[in-house]
């Protein structure tokens, strides 16, 4: 789960596995696989970082530098 902030300042947790796309219109809009949309305070890049961190925490994505360390 990632923590996101709605425009009214209320924080909530969102399961990043259900995120289909993240766009800026200029407000950042997150669209889920069920077509539910959330407009959030965080920038597109901040949301992307949160998603990557989440994926790495559940070992769905390799850790940065992991391949380099293994080859040494």
N, CA, C and O of each residue as an XYZ file, in Angstrom:
288
protein
N       0.845     -1.174      0.000
C       0.000      0.000      0.000
C       0.895      1.244      0.000
O       1.987      1.249      0.568
N       0.401      2.282     -0.649
C       1.123      3.562     -0.633
C       0.213      4.615      0.015
O      -1.010      4.567     -0.115
N       0.837      5.555      0.708
C       0.074      6.630      1.331
C      -0.017      7.806      0.368
O       0.995      8.286     -0.144
N      -1.234      8.260      0.131
C      -1.520      9.332     -0.814
C      -2.362     10.382     -0.090
O      -3.053     10.066      0.878
N      -2.305     11.632     -0.560
C      -3.060     12.722      0.050
C      -4.059     13.288     -0.952
O      -3.690     13.692     -2.055
N      -5.338     13.312     -0.552
C      -6.370     13.927     -1.390
C      -6.184     15.442     -1.375
O      -5.446     15.967     -0.541
N      -6.843     16.143     -2.284
C      -6.720     17.601     -2.360
C      -7.200     18.285     -1.085
O      -6.745     19.387     -0.777
N      -8.117     17.654     -0.330
C      -8.603     18.252      0.913
C      -7.644     18.026      2.083
O      -7.936     18.431      3.208
N      -6.503     17.384      1.826
C      -5.492     17.156      2.850
C      -5.624     15.830      3.578
O      -4.763     15.489      4.389
N      -6.669     15.083      3.311
C      -6.882     13.806      3.975
C      -6.009     12.727      3.340
O      -6.026     12.528      2.125
N      -5.240     12.031      4.192
C      -4.362     10.965      3.714
C      -5.118      9.641      3.704
O      -5.988      9.400      4.541
N      -4.772      8.792      2.747
C      -5.346      7.455      2.693
C      -4.341      6.506      2.065
O      -3.367      6.944      1.453
N      -4.570      5.227      2.212
C      -3.687      4.212      1.642
C      -4.353      3.574      0.439
O      -5.553      3.297      0.438
N      -3.547      3.351     -0.583
C      -4.045      2.817     -1.838
C      -3.184      1.621     -2.225
O      -1.957      1.682     -2.142
N      -3.821      0.542     -2.644
C      -3.084     -0.627     -3.093
C      -2.518     -0.337     -4.480
O      -3.261     -0.239     -5.456
N      -1.210     -0.202     -4.554
C      -0.542      0.188     -5.804
C      -0.677     -0.865     -6.903
O      -0.462     -0.564     -8.077
N      -1.028     -2.085     -6.535
C      -1.189     -3.126     -7.546
C      -2.374     -2.853     -8.459
O      -2.441     -3.391     -9.564
N      -3.311     -2.022     -8.008
C      -4.507     -1.721     -8.802
C      -4.384     -0.435     -9.620
O      -5.342     -0.032    -10.280
N      -3.223      0.210     -9.585
C      -3.044      1.448    -10.337
C      -2.782      1.112    -11.804
O      -1.865      0.361    -12.137
N      -3.611      1.690    -12.664
C      -3.443      1.487    -14.109
C      -2.611      2.601    -14.722
O      -1.731      2.348    -15.545
N      -2.899      3.865    -14.310
C      -2.114      4.971    -14.848
C      -2.127      6.149    -13.884
O      -3.022      6.295    -13.052
N      -1.087      6.993    -14.029
C      -0.938      8.219    -13.252
C      -0.691      9.331    -14.257
O       0.227      9.253    -15.073
N      -1.531     10.381    -14.189
C      -1.430     11.489    -15.142
C      -1.495     12.816    -14.392
O      -1.979     12.881    -13.262
N      -1.008     13.859    -15.028
C      -1.105     15.210    -14.475
C      -1.943     16.060    -15.430
O      -1.651     16.145    -16.623
N      -2.993     16.691    -14.886
C      -3.924     17.472    -15.732
C      -4.085     18.930    -15.368
O      -5.031     19.422    -15.983
N      -3.516     19.716    -14.628
C      -2.204     19.601    -13.998
C      -2.236     18.877    -12.657
O      -1.183     18.464    -12.173
N      -3.430     18.705    -12.023
C      -3.466     17.926    -10.781
C      -3.195     16.464    -11.111
O      -3.604     15.964    -12.158
N      -2.504     15.792    -10.206
C      -2.173     14.390    -10.428
C      -3.414     13.541    -10.242
O      -4.073     13.596     -9.203
N      -3.726     12.753    -11.266
C      -4.891     11.879    -11.241
C      -4.424     10.434    -11.353
O      -3.684     10.074    -12.269
N      -4.869      9.613    -10.404
C      -4.548      8.187    -10.403
C      -5.796      7.443    -10.856
O      -6.873      7.619    -10.287
N      -5.646      6.606    -11.885
C      -6.752      5.792    -12.366
C      -6.456      4.338    -12.027
O      -5.385      3.821    -12.343
N      -7.417      3.684    -11.381
C      -7.270      2.282    -11.009
C      -7.793      1.381    -12.122
O      -8.413      1.854    -13.075
N      -7.544      0.101    -11.999
C      -7.972     -0.858    -13.015
C      -9.487     -0.949    -13.125
O     -10.001     -1.380    -14.157
N     -10.218     -0.549    -12.074
C     -11.683     -0.560    -12.127
C     -12.241      0.784    -12.603
O     -13.447      1.018    -12.528
N     -11.365      1.663    -13.092
C     -11.682      2.995    -13.623
C     -11.991      4.041    -12.547
O     -12.375      5.164    -12.874
N     -11.829      3.683    -11.268
C     -11.969      4.653    -10.171
C     -10.817      5.649    -10.293
O      -9.682      5.258    -10.570
N     -11.107      6.930    -10.087
C     -10.081      7.964    -10.208
C      -9.906      8.691     -8.878
O     -10.875      8.936     -8.160
N      -8.659      9.031     -8.559
C      -8.329      9.816     -7.380
C      -7.470     10.994     -7.820
O      -6.505     10.818     -8.564
N      -7.813     12.177     -7.370
C      -6.998     13.368     -7.612
C      -6.237     13.626     -6.325
O      -6.832     13.734     -5.252
N      -4.914     13.725     -6.436
C      -4.061     13.785     -5.248
C      -3.116     14.977     -5.283
O      -2.881     15.578     -6.332
N      -2.580     15.302     -4.113
C      -1.660     16.430     -3.946
C      -0.278     16.108     -4.506
O       0.381     16.982     -5.069
N       0.160     14.875     -4.357
C       1.505     14.490     -4.766
C       1.687     14.652     -6.277
O       0.740     14.512     -7.050
N       2.909     14.944     -6.671
C       3.214     15.069     -8.102
C       3.249     13.681     -8.739
O       3.308     12.660     -8.053
N       3.211     13.679    -10.043
C       3.287     12.422    -10.796
C       4.563     11.653    -10.433
O       4.528     10.435    -10.253
N       5.683     12.365    -10.328
C       6.963     11.727     -9.983
C       6.954     11.172     -8.560
O       7.508     10.100     -8.313
N       6.330     11.890     -7.619
C       6.253     11.401     -6.241
C       5.433     10.115     -6.169
O       5.802      9.181     -5.458
N       4.333     10.067     -6.898
C       3.504      8.861     -6.924
C       4.290      7.715     -7.541
O       4.245      6.590     -7.043
N       5.005      7.993     -8.614
C       5.819      6.971     -9.272
C       6.852      6.400     -8.305
O       7.049      5.186     -8.255
N       7.511      7.265     -7.537
C       8.503      6.814     -6.552
C       7.860      5.926     -5.495
O       8.423      4.900     -5.114
N       6.682      6.319     -5.022
C       5.970      5.521     -4.018
C       5.610      4.145     -4.572
O       5.714      3.139     -3.871
N       5.190      4.111     -5.826
C       4.835      2.834     -6.460
C       6.069      1.941     -6.577
O       6.013      0.755     -6.253
N       7.170      2.503     -7.034
C       8.410      1.731     -7.179
C       8.867      1.208     -5.823
O       9.246      0.042     -5.707
N       8.837      2.058     -4.791
C       9.225      1.623     -3.441
C       8.338      0.476     -2.960
O       8.825     -0.483     -2.361
N       7.037      0.580     -3.224
C       6.108     -0.479     -2.831
C       6.432     -1.773     -3.561
O       6.531     -2.829     -2.935
N       6.599     -1.706     -4.873
C       6.916     -2.905     -5.654
C       8.205     -3.559     -5.151
O       8.284     -4.783     -5.051
N       9.209     -2.744     -4.836
C      10.463     -3.293     -4.329
C      10.276     -3.924     -2.952
O      10.911     -4.930     -2.636
N       9.407     -3.335     -2.135
C       9.193     -3.865     -0.785
C       8.517     -5.233     -0.803
O       8.693     -6.019      0.128
N       7.748     -5.526     -1.846
C       7.096     -6.837     -1.953
C       7.831     -7.739     -2.956
O       7.314     -8.778     -3.365
N       9.039     -7.325     -3.344
C       9.909     -8.098     -4.240
C       9.275     -8.367     -5.596
O       9.515     -9.402     -6.217
N       8.458     -7.413     -6.044
C       7.871     -7.509     -7.372
C       8.801     -6.876     -8.407
O       8.667     -7.097     -9.610
N       9.740     -6.088     -7.905
C      10.689     -5.371     -8.752
C      12.045     -5.458     -8.068
O      12.122     -5.373     -6.842
N      13.110     -5.625     -8.835
C      14.440     -5.732     -8.253
C      14.863     -4.477     -7.510
O      14.407     -3.376     -7.820
N      15.721     -4.647     -6.545
C      16.269     -3.522     -5.799
C      17.287     -2.788     -6.670
O      17.995     -3.417     -7.456
N      17.368     -1.438     -6.532
C      18.360     -0.707     -7.328
C      19.774     -1.205     -7.005
O      20.140     -1.368     -5.840
N      20.545     -1.438     -8.044
C      21.920     -1.867     -7.855
C      22.063     -3.343     -7.515
O      23.185     -3.819     -7.338
N      20.979     -4.069     -7.421
C      21.016     -5.474     -7.017
C      21.842     -6.318     -7.980
O      22.632     -7.151     -7.536
N      21.681     -6.125     -9.275
C      22.427     -6.903    -10.258
C      23.911     -6.616    -10.167
O      24.728     -7.529    -10.284
N      24.273     -5.344     -9.956
C      25.679     -4.960     -9.859
C      26.336     -5.615     -8.665
O      27.467     -6.091     -8.764
N      25.642     -5.647     -7.527
C      26.205     -6.244     -6.317
C      26.397     -7.748     -6.488
O      27.373     -8.310     -5.989
N      25.482     -8.395     -7.182
C      25.535     -9.835     -7.350
C      26.697    -10.244     -8.251
O      27.270    -11.319     -8.074
N      27.048     -9.394     -9.219
C      28.112     -9.712    -10.172
C      29.503     -9.501     -9.602
O      30.482     -9.959    -10.191
N      29.614     -8.815     -8.464
C      30.945     -8.502     -7.927
C      31.587     -9.672     -7.233
O      32.706     -9.556     -6.734
